[in-house]
Every structure is written in structure tokens, then in C-alpha cells.
Amino acid sequence: MITTARSRYTYLAGGDGRQVPFGANSMQHGTAVFEGIRCYLGALGPCLFRLEDHLARLLRSAELVGIGDRPGPEELREHVIAAATGAGMADCYVRPVLYAPDAVLGLDLRCLRYSLGVEIWPGHSVHGHPGVTLAISPWRRPPGECFPAGAKATGVYVLSAVARTKAARDGFDDAVQLDMRTARVVEATVANIFLVKDGRLLTPWLQDGPLAGITRDTVLALAGDLGIPACEGPVEVTDLREADEIFLTGTAAELVPARALEDRPLDPAGPVFTALAARFRAAVTGCLGEREGWLTTLPTRVSTPE
């Protein structure tokens, strides 16, 4: 654990940090927002992938749910970089969390004091993953009128946990969740979903409620590089059932192919997925060179913010 003398922000590394009080508001009510950021060791040394986009989304999540006590962009960036550098792991998963540590039972988030915790976990690449099995979940995603879809809030992930647990109980690796009103595909429990049909790439559009995933956006950009036709749009369950390839994307998941949708087998080494996975690996390890600020190189020694 790294702490700073003049800041209330704390860096927690690998689960070794201080305990959050049982009565903490975020513990009792799920009133925290978070991000997941990957650090990769590549041609340029250890680099955080798309750091600026992740931090902007973290602050946007805080704004969407009404958290008033939050750091500014530069302060947040400084602390996250210092935490990632100080952990001493070139390949790692960085999870900054804005949480309410005080034992307050109120629900007006403007009145709560928020702290920043950053957990650092060893990074594990899923490159070459044999593929996951997917079920269509009976548990639907609530519409945007119930909760802002763009906010990564901890409490909302109980919806994903319920769907994933049901799928695991039924013998599947993950679940595909549908929209409440239209029964269209939204996403998997903690990942965006893509399908390939006749060489064309399709992912659910944001108006049906999926998270605006940063890996999702990366895949769409890389598809353009490779000349793969790609679009966002409404995705029906029948589209999934007729797909040639299906794969999931996320910061922790990276790109993971599906080898089955319920009782229908799929090729986890389809040509579109294989090309995109190779291009993604090249992008995150700096083999494509610097692109649009995607890579933030870490300093060789930690510099603790004042």
C-alpha cells in the first residue's frame, strides 16, 4: 500500500490495503464508481492502454450518479499513474474506485465524502483462449430510464452477478442479456458482444443499453484498419443464432471468442476474430506505434504526488 502525506487518496495494491469499514456507505448501498485499466509490457516499456479515455469515463460515471466530491482530471491521472508505477508490475490490471468510506446511511451522494482507491492486480492475457459457452439469460437489463447506462457503478453489477450465476449453474461460462422492452441483445454480463455474419462485424448500438466499452471502441477502430465492414445497430437473438462468429470484449476480458451459443457450436478461431485479436495484441503492446494517445508510458520510478 502506498499513501500520500497530503492527500486522502489511497493506493491499494493486490488486496493488501486497508479494510473499508463495514458501515461505509459504498459497502452498504453500492454507491461507488470504478474503472478497469490494463497495463501492458511492450515495445515502449510498461504502458497503460487508453488511460485518458478510462479516466474521462470514471469522472463521467461520478457525474452521472451525482457524486459531487471527486478529483479533477489531472489529479486523478497523477494518482493512477503513481499507483500503477509503484506496484512494480509491468503487466497488470489497474482498478481505480471512487468510494464513500464513511458510515453514513444517507442516499444523497452530494453530501458524502469520497475517496480514491486504486487496486493493482497481476494482468493475465487471454490471448489464445479456447472460447466460452454462452446462454441467453432470462434476466433482462433495465432501460436507460431506470439507471444511466454509461455509469460504471458498483451496485449495478449485482444484475450481472445474478445473470452470470444462473448461467454457471446451468453449465455455461457467461450469459447474454437482453433489453427489457425490445428483447434485443445488449451485452454479456461484464463484456460487450460482437457477432460476425458473412464477413461483416456487428455490435449492439448504444441506444439499446450496452456500456460504451473502450475495448469495444478499439475493436471498431481496428476493424477499420483491417478493412473489415463493421457497424453498430440493433441485434436480435436470431442474429446471434445465425452468426458465423461471436466474441466478447472488455478491458479484463480483452477479446474472447465464443465456442458455443447454448446448443449451437461456433468456431472460436474464426477468421475475423483471429485477425482482430492479432491486431489488438499488436496495438496494446506498442507494435503498431503510437496511435491517438492510446499508450501512456509509465515512468521507471514511482513519483508520489504531493
N, C-alpha and C positions, 0 to 999 in steps of 0.2 A: 504494500500500500504506500502510495506517495501522497503527502499532504503539503499544503502551502500555508505559510505563516499568516498571510494577509487575506486569504480567500476562504469562503465557506465551501468551495467546491472540493470534492474529494475524488481521488482516482482509486478505484478498486480493481485489483488485478487477480484474475483467476479464482474468484470466490474467497480470497484471503482477507478481504476488507472487513470493516466494522459491520456489526449487525444493525439492521434497520429495526427500530422499536416495533413491537407487535401492534401497538396502538397508532402507529403512523398512519396519516390519512391515506396515503397511497397504498398502504398494506390493507387497510380496511375497505377502501372504496375503489381501488384500481385507478386512482387519479394521477397517473404518471404517463409521460410520453417518452418514446425512445427511438433510436435508430440502430441499424446494424451496418458496419462498415468493414470492408476487408482490406487487409494489408498484405501485399504480395512481394516476395523477393524475386526480382527480375533483373533485366539488363541495366536498369538505372539504380539498383540497390532496393532497399525496402521502400515501397510506395503505397500510400493509401489510395484506393480506387474511387474516383468521383467524390472526393471528400466534400467539395463545396456544395454539390447537389444534395448530399445527405444532410449536411448541417442546415441548409436552407429548408429542407423538409422537416427537420426536427423543430425548428423555430416556427414553421408554419403549423405544425401539429399543435404546438403550445398555444398559438394564437387561435386556432380553430376551436379548441376545447375551452378557451377562456382563461388560460394561465397568464397572469399579469407579471409575476416575478420571474423573469427569465434573463439570461445573459445576452449581451449583444453579439452579433456575428463574429467579430474579431476576437472577443474574449473567449467565446465558445471554441473557436478554431484553435486558439493558443493552447487551451487546456486539453483538448482532444489530442492534438499533436504531441504535447508533452507526455500525456498518459501513454500513448502508443509507443513513443520512443523509450520512455522509462521502463516499459515492460520487458524490453530486451528480446522480443520475439520478432523475427523478420517476417514470418508468415503467421498472421493472427487475425482474429475476429474481434472487432472493437465495438462495444455497445455503450454509447452514451445514453444516460437516462436522466430526465428531469423529474424529480420526485419530491413529494411533500413529506418530510421526515417527522413533523410534529404530531403529537397525539391530539388531533383536532377532529371532531366528528362532523364539522360543517361541510356543506357542499358548494359553497360559493368560492370558486377557485381563485378569485381575485384577492381573497383575504388570507390565502395560505402562503407560507414561506416555502420557496422551492430551492432545492439543492441539485447539484450536478454530480452524478456518479458515473464513472467510466469503467466498465469491466473489460478485461482483456483475456481472451481465450485463445488457445492454440488453433491455428487455421488448418482445416482438413479439406484438401481438394477432392471433389467428387468426379474429376476427370476420369473417364473410363468406367463410370458407374454402370452396372448391368441393367438398370432400369427398374422402375417402380410399377406396382399394380395400383390401379385407381378404381374407386367405386363412385357412383353418383349418390351424393348424400341426401337423405331425407330432410336434413336440417338446412333451411334456406337462409340466405343473407338478407338482413333488413334493408329497406330502401334508404336513400340518402336523407329522407325526411326524418328518419329516426336517429341518425348519427352521421356526422360528416365523414364521407368515405376517405378523404385524404389524410385523416388524422391517425397516426400510429399510437394509439393509447393502449396501455397495458390491459385495462379492464375489458376491452372489446375482444381480446384474444381468447376469452373463455368460449366464445362462439366457435372459434376454430378448434379449441380443445375438445369440445363436445363432439364435433363432426369427426375429428381425427380419431378419437377414442372409439366411436361407433364403427368406423371403417376398420380399425385394428382388430376390434372384437370379431368382425366378420371376415377377417383374414386378408385384408388389403393394407397397402402401405400408406395410402392417402385417400382423401375424398375430394371430389369436385362439388362445389357448392353453387346453387342456382339462385337467381334473383327471385324475390318474393312475389312480384307482380306478374312477370312475364315468363318465368321458368326458363330464362336464358342462362347460359353459363356465365359465372362471374370470375371465379378463380379457384385454385386449390386452397387448402386450409391456411398455409403460410407462404404461398408462392403464386405467381401469375402463371397462366397456362397459354400455350401456343398449340396450334394444330397445323398440319401440312396436308393439303389436298391438291393433287396434280401439280406438284412443284410450287404451289403458292402458299404463303405463310399468312396465318390469320390469328389474331388475338382479340379477346373481348374489348369493346370500346369502353371508355371510362364512364360513360353515362349509365352503364349497367352496374357500376359499383365496385369494380376492382381497384385495388391500390395502384396509384401511378408509380409502378415499380421502376427503380433506377436500372436494374438489370434488364427489365422489360424494355426500357427505352434504349439501352445499349444494344440489345439484340435487334431491334428495329433498325438502328443505325448501321450495324454490321451487315444486316441483310442487304441494305442499300449498297454497301461496299462490294458485296459479292454478286450483285445483280439478281438477287432473289426477290421476286414480286412479294410485297408484304403490305398488309393493311390492318387497321383496327375496324371492328364492326360487330354487329350482333352475332352471337354464336349460339346456335340451338344445340340441344342434346343430340339430335340427329346428325349434325355436323361432326360432332366428336365421334359418333359411332361409325361414320363413313370416312374418317380421316385415315390417311396413309401413315402419318407420324403424329405423335403427341409428345410434348415435352414441357417441363416446368422450369421456371426461372425465379431466382431470388438471390439476395446477397449471400446468405448462408448456403443455399442450395446450389448456387451457380446455375449451370444448365444440366438438368437431369431428364433423361428420356423415360417414356412410359413403355413397358413391355406388355401391358395388358390394360384394357378398359373393361372391367368386370369380366365377362367370359370371352371377350374378344381379344385374341393375341395381336400384338403390334411389334414392329421391328424396332428395337432400341438403337439400332445402328443405321437408321435411315440416312439417305444422302444429304438432305437439307440439315438435319440436326448435326450430323458429323462435320459438315463444313462450318456451320455456325459455332460449334463447340471449339473447333480448332482456331477459328478467328478470335473468339472470346479469350482463349488462353493466351494467344499472342498479344492481345490488347492489354490484358491485366498485368502481364509480365514485361511490358515495355518493348516487345519485339516489333511493334508497329511504329515505334517512335512516339513522341508526344502528340496527343490529339485533343484539342479543345479543352485543355486543363483537366483531363481525366486522371492524371497521375500526379500525386503530391509526394515528393521525395522527403523521407524523414531525415532529420539531422542525425549525425553519427553519435552524438551525445545528447542526453536529455537536458533541456533548459527549463528549469522550474519557473513558471510565471510568478511575478511578484504580485 
